[in-house]
Amino acid sequence: MSKLYGPSINSLTIINTVTERRFTRVMFDWPNITVVPSPSDQLGGEDLQRSKCVLGFVPIVYYSILLCVGVPVNILTAVALSRLVAQTQKALYVYLLALTGSDILSQLFIIFVGFLLETAVFHREVPNLLLHSVSVAEFAANHASIWSTVLLTVDRYVALCHPLLHRQISYPAWARRIIALVFLLALLSGIPFFWWSDLWRVANPPTLLDSALIWTHVTIIYFLPCSIFLALNSLIVLRLRERQRQAPCQEECGGVSARTAPWRRLGKSTAMLLAITSVFAILWAPRTVVVIYHLYISSVNKDWRVHLAYDLSNMLAMLNTAVNFFLYCFVSKPFRAAVRDVLLLRGTQLSHRRTLRHQQTPANTSMSSLSSGMNKRSHHEFTNPPTVAPLRAMEIRSC
């Protein structure tokens, strides 16, 4: 009878003892699996299918190092960008400052609270209300970081393709209002994820609510931003190539330094933008694929390979919160100078005076050259009225 309908009491006790030892060993390897299975799960054999993390304590060490490096680096970035905003009054640095602040929030909520405290320290043995509230903060910080990059992309597109409009809206006060609106929308967009299922603990198939939240998540954090990046970056690259084709004509006509210098500065900021968006698209692509795979093919709890892929994809995605500092240093010379001033504890008054002197000198020079040019032109028209104008028109027409 026991062989046909189920194990006897003694055999069931042995199975329970072996299963408890097995789950104790799994909790020691990696604290994602913290829910002790029910007797029905044990009898049904589902404990044999429950996956465990083969990485052991590697994620804990990785996230600890990433937090210890990323937070100080982002704080240094924020201080340097704040100085550049005060010195130059450019909206570009305001958007970069917003991106840095949202990266700091992502590191605190996602890495420190989510991965280290809840998972590694408390083994997710915390109230469900706290878990879901932290989930809202994690998604809101994540959305703010990604859509700050979208704002930066839109600003660079307007600067290159619509310069007259950019002159009207490119000032710090306008940028701060837009950033405040985006941060508010990011917070509101994180509220529905209060009902986000814990992929590490829920072994049941995803429900309709889970499917809706997962597709909303991957659309907000990857598909929609990457579509905007691809469209606007393509237009920016085409515009820069057009300016490069026009550069030889400007060299023949003269005045190349005055006309191409602003476009060279825009080219450097565009290179920074392309680097930021490309790194984001590369680092977040594996996590998007794994989340969709978990939704339709295999659960994280049922397949150790999906569990491993999900761990590695999260590690790659969180790396994006700490790499922007090195991209800024590689591309931007003013940012490197600001970082050097911060590390050497230099004040901002001297550099601010230099900036003001640099801004005032071209204006005075242009006014003096304009007035001297007008005097020379009036004197030349008084002496030789009609000779030079047709020749100048022919030169411009030949270009």
QUIVENJO-V923233 format. One record per residue. N is the residue number from 1. SS is DSSP state (H for helix, E for strand, - for the rest). PHI is phi in degrees with one decimal (NA if undefined). OMEGA is omega as a letter, one per 40 degrees, with the letter a starting at -180 (* if undefined). Layout:
# QUIVENJO-V923233
<<N;SS;PHI;OMEGA> <N;SS;PHI;OMEGA>>
This chain:
# QUIVENJO-V923233
<<1;-;NA;a> <2;H;-66.7;i> <3;H;-73.8;a> <4;H;-84.9;a> <5;H;-108.2;i> <6;-;147.2;a> <7;-;-72.8;i> <8;-;-75.6;a> <9;H;-66.0;a> <10;H;-65.9;i> <11;H;-65.5;i> <12;H;-64.7;i> <13;H;-63.9;i> <14;H;-65.0;i> <15;H;-63.4;i> <16;H;-62.5;a> <17;H;-65.7;i> <18;H;-64.1;a> <19;H;-65.6;i> <20;H;-64.0;i> <21;H;-64.0;i> <22;H;-62.8;a> <23;H;-73.2;i> <24;H;-66.4;i> <25;H;-66.4;i> <26;H;-64.5;i> <27;H;-65.6;i> <28;H;-72.9;a> <29;H;-69.9;a> <30;-;-157.9;a> <31;-;-80.4;i> <32;-;-67.2;a> <33;-;-91.3;a> <34;-;-122.0;a> <35;-;-91.6;i> <36;-;-72.7;a> <37;-;-67.8;i> <38;-;-76.3;i> <39;H;-59.0;i> <40;H;-65.7;i> <41;H;-65.8;a> <42;H;-67.1;i> <43;H;-67.5;a> <44;H;-77.6;i> <45;-;84.5;a> <46;H;-72.1;i> <47;H;-67.6;i> <48;H;-72.6;a> <49;-;-92.8;a> <50;-;-70.1;a> <51;-;-81.3;i> <52;-;-130.8;a> <53;-;-80.9;a> <54;-;-80.5;a> <55;-;-79.4;i> <56;-;65.9;a> <57;-;-92.6;i> <58;H;-59.8;i> <59;H;-60.2;i> <60;H;-65.3;i> <61;H;-65.1;a> <62;H;-62.3;a> <63;H;-67.5;i> <64;H;-65.8;i> <65;H;-64.8;a> <66;H;-62.3;i> <67;H;-70.1;a> <68;H;-67.9;i> <69;H;-90.9;a> <70;H;-69.6;a> <71;H;-66.1;i> <72;H;-60.9;i> <73;H;-65.8;i> <74;H;-69.8;i> <75;H;-64.8;i> <76;H;-61.0;i> <77;H;-62.3;a> <78;H;-63.7;i> <79;H;-66.1;i> <80;H;-64.2;i> <81;H;-68.0;i> <82;H;-62.4;i> <83;H;-66.0;i> <84;H;-66.1;i> <85;H;-64.0;i> <86;H;-67.0;a> <87;H;-83.2;a> <88;H;-102.7;a> <89;-;57.3;i> <90;-;-104.1;i> <91;H;-68.9;i> <92;H;-57.1;a> <93;H;-70.3;i> <94;H;-67.3;i> <95;H;-65.6;i> <96;H;-64.8;i> <97;H;-66.5;i> <98;H;-64.3;i> <99;H;-62.9;i> <100;H;-66.7;i> <101;H;-63.2;i> <102;H;-68.9;i> <103;H;-65.4;i> <104;H;-63.2;i> <105;H;-62.6;i> <106;H;-63.0;i> <107;H;-65.6;a> <108;H;-71.6;a> <109;H;-78.9;a> <110;H;-81.7;a> <111;H;-77.4;a> <112;H;-71.8;a> <113;H;-77.7;a> <114;H;-72.8;a> <115;H;-82.0;a> <116;H;-86.1;a> <117;H;-71.6;a> <118;H;-66.4;a> <119;H;-85.9;a> <120;H;-82.8;a> <121;H;-89.9;a> <122;-;-93.2;a> <123;-;53.6;i> <124;-;61.2;i> <125;-;-87.7;i> <126;-;-129.5;a> <127;-;-59.3;a> <128;H;-62.6;i> <129;H;-62.2;i> <130;H;-67.9;i> <131;H;-59.4;a> <132;H;-70.9;i> <133;H;-66.5;i> <134;H;-64.3;i> <135;H;-61.5;i> <136;H;-61.1;i> <137;H;-64.5;i> <138;H;-63.5;a> <139;H;-67.7;i> <140;H;-64.5;i> <141;H;-64.5;i> <142;H;-63.8;i> <143;H;-65.0;i> <144;H;-63.2;i> <145;H;-64.4;a> <146;H;-70.0;a> <147;H;-79.6;i> <148;H;-67.5;i> <149;H;-66.4;i> <150;H;-63.7;i> <151;H;-60.5;i> <152;H;-61.8;i> <153;H;-64.7;i> <154;H;-63.7;i> <155;H;-62.7;i> <156;H;-67.5;i> <157;H;-64.7;i> <158;H;-64.6;a> <159;H;-63.2;a> <160;H;-87.1;a> <161;H;-96.5;i> <162;-;-136.9;a> <163;H;-64.8;i> <164;H;-65.7;i> <165;H;-65.6;i> <166;H;-65.5;i> <167;H;-65.7;a> <168;H;-79.5;a> <169;H;-110.9;a> <170;-;-91.0;i> <171;-;-148.3;a> <172;H;-58.5;a> <173;H;-63.3;i> <174;H;-64.1;i> <175;H;-63.7;i> <176;H;-65.2;i> <177;H;-65.2;i> <178;H;-65.1;a> <179;H;-65.1;i> <180;H;-61.6;i> <181;H;-65.2;a> <182;H;-65.9;i> <183;H;-65.6;i> <184;H;-65.5;i> <185;H;-64.6;i> <186;H;-64.6;i> <187;H;-65.4;i> <188;H;-66.9;i> <189;H;-70.6;i> <190;H;-82.5;a> <191;H;-63.9;i> <192;H;-58.6;a> <193;H;-81.2;i> <194;H;-60.5;a> <195;H;-99.1;i> <196;-;-68.1;a> <197;-;-76.5;i> <198;-;-77.5;a> <199;-;-65.4;a> <200;-;-79.5;a> <201;-;-109.4;a> <202;-;-85.8;a> <203;-;-94.2;a> <204;-;-74.4;i> <205;-;-61.0;i> <206;-;-62.4;i> <207;-;-86.3;i> <208;H;-63.8;i> <209;H;-65.1;i> <210;H;-61.6;i> <211;H;-63.4;i> <212;H;-64.9;i> <213;H;-68.3;a> <214;H;-66.1;i> <215;H;-68.7;i> <216;H;-64.1;a> <217;H;-63.0;a> <218;H;-68.9;i> <219;H;-71.1;a> <220;H;-70.8;a> <221;H;-92.9;a> <222;H;-136.9;a> <223;H;-64.2;a> <224;H;-68.4;i> <225;H;-60.6;a> <226;H;-67.0;i> <227;H;-64.7;i> <228;H;-65.2;i> <229;H;-59.9;a> <230;H;-64.3;a> <231;H;-68.5;a> <232;H;-71.0;i> <233;H;-65.6;i> <234;H;-64.6;i> <235;H;-65.2;i> <236;H;-65.4;a> <237;H;-64.3;i> <238;H;-62.4;i> <239;H;-66.2;i> <240;H;-67.0;i> <241;H;-65.2;i> <242;H;-63.3;i> <243;H;-67.3;i> <244;H;-67.6;i> <245;H;-68.9;i> <246;H;-81.6;a> <247;H;-64.1;i> <248;H;-59.4;i> <249;H;-64.9;i> <250;H;-68.9;i> <251;H;-66.6;i> <252;H;-69.7;a> <253;H;-83.3;a> <254;-;93.4;i> <255;-;72.3;a> <256;H;-71.0;a> <257;H;-67.2;a> <258;H;-73.2;a> <259;H;-89.6;a> <260;H;-94.1;a> <261;H;-61.2;i> <262;H;-61.4;a> <263;H;-72.2;i> <264;H;-66.2;i> <265;H;-65.1;i> <266;H;-65.1;i> <267;H;-65.1;i> <268;H;-68.0;i> <269;H;-65.6;i> <270;H;-68.4;i> <271;H;-62.1;i> <272;H;-63.0;i> <273;H;-62.8;i> <274;H;-62.2;i> <275;H;-66.3;a> <276;H;-63.9;a> <277;H;-68.9;i> <278;H;-67.4;i> <279;H;-63.2;i> <280;H;-61.3;a> <281;H;-62.6;a> <282;H;-73.5;a> <283;H;-75.2;a> <284;H;-93.2;a> <285;H;-63.5;a> <286;H;-60.2;a> <287;H;-66.2;i> <288;H;-62.0;i> <289;H;-65.7;a> <290;H;-66.9;i> <291;H;-64.2;i> <292;H;-68.4;i> <293;H;-62.3;i> <294;H;-62.7;a> <295;H;-71.6;a> <296;H;-109.5;a> <297;-;-113.3;a> <298;-;-144.1;a> <299;-;-81.4;i> <300;-;-62.5;a> <301;-;-76.1;a> <302;-;-100.4;a> <303;-;-134.3;a> <304;H;-67.4;i> <305;H;-70.1;i> <306;H;-67.1;i> <307;H;-59.2;i> <308;H;-64.1;i> <309;H;-63.2;a> <310;H;-67.8;i> <311;H;-62.4;a> <312;H;-66.0;i> <313;H;-67.5;i> <314;H;-64.8;i> <315;H;-64.2;i> <316;H;-66.7;a> <317;H;-63.8;i> <318;H;-72.2;i> <319;H;-63.0;i> <320;-;-63.9;a> <321;-;-78.6;a> <322;-;-124.4;a> <323;-;-99.0;a> <324;H;-65.1;i> <325;H;-57.4;a> <326;H;-70.6;i> <327;H;-66.1;i> <328;H;-62.5;a> <329;H;-64.4;a> <330;H;-73.2;a> <331;H;-99.7;a> <332;-;-100.1;i> <333;H;-71.8;i> <334;H;-60.0;i> <335;H;-67.3;i> <336;H;-62.0;i> <337;H;-66.2;i> <338;H;-66.2;i> <339;H;-63.8;i> <340;H;-64.1;i> <341;H;-65.3;i> <342;H;-67.7;a> <343;H;-68.1;i> <344;-;-89.6;i> <345;-;58.4;i> <346;-;-87.0;i> <347;-;-77.6;a> <348;-;-97.4;a> <349;H;-69.7;a> <350;H;-65.8;i> <351;H;-66.1;i> <352;H;-66.6;i> <353;H;-64.9;i> <354;H;-63.1;i> <355;H;-64.7;i> <356;H;-63.0;i> <357;H;-65.1;i> <358;H;-68.5;i> <359;H;-76.3;a> <360;H;-81.0;a> <361;H;-65.1;i> <362;H;-63.2;i> <363;H;-66.9;i> <364;H;-64.8;a> <365;H;-64.1;a> <366;H;-66.7;i> <367;H;-66.9;a> <368;H;-67.3;i> <369;H;-66.2;i> <370;H;-65.8;a> <371;H;-67.1;i> <372;H;-67.1;i> <373;H;-65.3;i> <374;H;-66.6;i> <375;H;-64.9;i> <376;H;-64.9;a> <377;H;-66.9;i> <378;H;-65.9;i> <379;H;-65.6;a> <380;H;-69.3;i> <381;H;-67.1;i> <382;H;-70.9;a> <383;H;-90.2;a> <384;-;-125.6;a> <385;-;-64.4;a> <386;-;-104.5;a> <387;-;-92.4;a> <388;H;-87.4;a> <389;H;-59.7;i> <390;H;-63.7;i> <391;H;-64.7;i> <392;H;-64.2;i> <393;H;-65.1;i> <394;H;-65.2;i> <395;H;-64.7;i> <396;H;-66.7;a> <397;H;-68.0;i> <398;H;-69.3;i> <399;-;-79.3;*>>
